[in-house]
Amino acid sequence: MVYKSFRINFIIRIIVLSATIFLLFYLIAKKSLYFTASLTFIAIIYQIYEIIKYVEKTNRLLKNFLESIRYSDFTRNFQVQGLGSSFDKLQESFNAVITDFQKIRAEKEEHYFYLQTVIQHIGISLIAFHRDGKVEMINNASKKLFQVSNLKKIQDLSGFSEELVNCLLSLKHGENTLVKVIDNEDILKLAIYATEFKINNRQVILVSIKNIQYELEEQEIESWQKLIRVLTHEIMNSITPISSLSTTLTTILDDFGENNTNKFQDEDLETLNEVKLALETIHKRSSGLLHFVDTYRNLTKIPKPNFGIFQIEKLFDNIHRLMEEEIKRKGIKCEISINPQSLELSADEQLLEQVLINLIKNSIHALEHTTDPKIELKAFMNKRGRISIQISDNGQGIIKEVLDKVFIPFFTTKPKGSGIGLSLSKQILRLHGGTITAQSIPNEKTSFTLTF
């Protein structure tokens, strides 16, 4: 019989147990009904067991509830029916607590996935690792930067850069540094910032890594442009009057000499001619300096790119036609390759032609004393998915000490060079949101790589 109240059920069980015990004593007193007394004793034991089991039902319910919390199993729904109003309230409380825990867990999971989405979506590379190099977390930006699908230990980046590995393992809390990495055709300048914290007795180092190569180049170019503007302005202001006055004085002396030739002695005429020669020299040098300054003004007057989409194959064909005669005359072998053949680029075609022609002319100059001279013109997608154009030659090359200076305005290794060609090329690439890098092994291979 199912009773609606735990209390009534329990009282009835106690009454029945008491009656059974009384019956046992009665049968023992008779001294002749031992078999019946034994059965009665067994019934008493069974009733005591059932009462204990019935009472411990609450403990089992509480135990299951606590285990649900302990093991984060919030899928259970506690059902306690037919045991009275107090148990109904207990059921409501248990289920309310479980529901609250479900909400808290759902919110935590939501926050976790939100944080993971932000970490994976952010453009700055993030890596969390232990002092021994074991990696806990790496985001997509880091995988793209280091070209890895997964990273278990910081030491696995030694193939990318040994200097970077040593830097990451030695960074302290709040420390920041700059590491330069040459990765095939790319030159990376990585700004690294570290912070250290403790989670569940684990020391974790979180580092942010950002390639600031483009930003550094942009600031460098802007600084050079400001300097050039100031210099050219001041030089022009000083030299223009000198050039003008020297011309005026030369004209005055010519007129004066023609009108008073008979009045001068030979020594006076000789002195007059020396003054005229000096004025002509001043005029010549001041005019040359004005031309020099005017040439460098080009560095600050690059037109804004007129972007358009075109096939690189067409660009290479145009350049080859322009340079073909000179290349053949010098006996240079020219190889052109595009992978894939249908590769297209969004850029200003004319400005880009100017850059490539300048680089090819530099290669031709570098190949003057080379046996079996060769120029390679290549276009391809690099491993970071960016379009790259590369001009290579097997000429005399550039020594390491000079390589870092070739893009500086006014710097040149040519006797008659102006030092603006590569600087101009770098600025044009910057206006396209790209970079130009140089690599050289003297007398073996020199490459200039344009990356968009």
C-alpha positions, 0 to 999 in steps of 0.5 A: 500500500502506497501512503502519501506521507513519509511520516504516516508510512514510517509510523505504520512500519514502527507499529507493525514492527512493534506488533511483530516483536510482541508476537515473537515474545508471545510465541517464545512464552508458549515454548512450543511454537519454535518454528513459528517464532523463528519465522517471526524473528526473520520477519522482524529482521526484514522489517528493521532492514526495510525501515533502515532502507526507507529512512536512508532513502533521504541520505541516498538522495542527498548523496546523489545530489552532492555527487552531481555537484562534485562531478558537474553532472547537472543533467539529473532531475530529482523525483521524490513523490508520495512522501509528503510535503516536506519531501516535496519541498526538498525535491523543489530545493534540489532541482532549483539548485541543480537548475542554478548550477546549470545556468552558471555552467552554461554562462561559464561555457558561454564566456569560455567560448566567447573568450576562445573566439576572441583569442582565435580571431584577434590579429596579434599572436598569443602563446601561453606556455610554462617555464619548461616550454610546454605550450598551453594555448596558441591562437590562429594568428600565431599559427599563421605567423610561425606556419605551424598547425600545432605547437607543443613546445616553444623549443619546436620553433627553433627551426623558425628562429633560435633567437626567438626561442631563447628570447621567449624562454628567458622573458620575465613578467612585464618585459618587452623586446624586439626580435628580428627574424629572416624567414626566407623572403620575409624580414620580420621584426617581432615586438614581444611582450610577456606577462606571467600569472598563476593558475591552479598552482601552475606558472603560466607565461602569456606572450603577445607577438606582433610583426611591426616591420611595416610600421617601422618602415613607415615611420622610418620613411616618414622621418626621411621625408621630413628631413628631406623637406627641411634640407631641400627647403633650406638648401634651395633658399641658400643656393638659389640666390648664389646661382642667380648672383653669380650669373648676374656678376658674370654678365656685369663683368662681361659688359664691363670688360667689353666696354673698357678693354682698352683701359686695362693692362694685361695684369688687370685683364688676367685678374678679370678673367680669373674672377669670371672663371671663379664666378662660372665655377660657383654658378656651375656648382650651385646649379649642380647642387640645385639639380641634386636637391631637385632630384631628391625632392622626388622622394616626397612627391610620389603620386598616389597609386591608381589601383587596378587589377591586372595580370602579372604576366602582362606586367612582365611582358611589358618590362621584358619588351622594354629591357630586352635589347639592353639585356641581349646586348649585355649577353645576359640570360633572362628567365621569367616564371609565374606560379600560378600563370593566372596570378593577378595583382591589385596595384598601380601598374605604372608605378610598379613598372618603374620599381621593377625596371629600376631593380633590373637596371641595378641587376644589369649593373651588378652583372658587368664583370660576371661570367654567365650572367643571369637574371630571374624574374619570378612571381608566386604566392609565398607561404603566408598566402601573399603575392611576391615578385622577386628579381634575382641575379648572380652578380657581385652582390652586396656585402652584409654590412651594406645590405641593411643600408641600401634602402636609406635615401642618399646611400649608394654603392655606384660611383655615379649613383644618386641613392634614391632608386631603392628608397623610391621603390620602398616608398612606392611599395609602402603606398601599396601596403607592401614591403621590399626586402633584399638578400644577398650572397656575394658573387652567388645570388642577390634577390630583391623581393616585393611582397603585397 
